[in-house]
Amino acid sequence: MDIRRWMLVFILPPAAVTNKEAGTIMLTGILTLFGWIPGVAFALFLMLQEKRTIAA
């Protein structure tokens, strides 16, 4: 996992999930607009899910 993507999760969550589908990026952006914490939580969830999928 790239450390830059993990930093982007906390700085700008939609930029951290740019390797996903457009709907996922938009959902992350909307959650970030509602509040920084929901956007970060969703981006963290996606990053951890991706990490678990790669490890398996």
N, C-alpha and C positions, 0 to 999 in steps of 0.2 A: 504494500500500500504506500502510496506516495504521501509524504508528510505535507506537501503543499495542499493536497485535497483535504486533509484533516484540518489544516488551518482555515481553509475556505469554509468548512462546515460552520465554524464559529464566527467568521467575519461576514460572509455572504453565502448563506445556505443554498440559494438556487444555482450559484456558480459551481458548487461542489458536486451537484448531481447532473451535470451536463452530459454525461455518458448514458443517461436514461432516456426514456421516451419524452416527447414534448408535453404530454399531459402531466407527467410526474414533475417536470421542471415547473410547469405552471402552478400545480398544486403547492409545491414548495414555496414558490413566489407569493401565492395568495396567503399561505400560512404565515410567511414572514411579514407580510403587510399587516396581518391581524396582530402580530406581536413577534418579537424576535425569538422568544423561547419556543413557541410552536414550530416555527420554521427550522430552528436548530434541532429540536427533538426529532422531527421527521427526517431531516437530512442525516442525523446520527443513526436513526433506525435503518435507513437505506444503506448507509456505509457499512454498518455492522452486518446486515443481511448479505451484502455483497461479499464481505470478508468471509463469512461462514460458508457461502456457496463456493468460493474459490478453495477454501481449505478442505472441503468434502470431496 
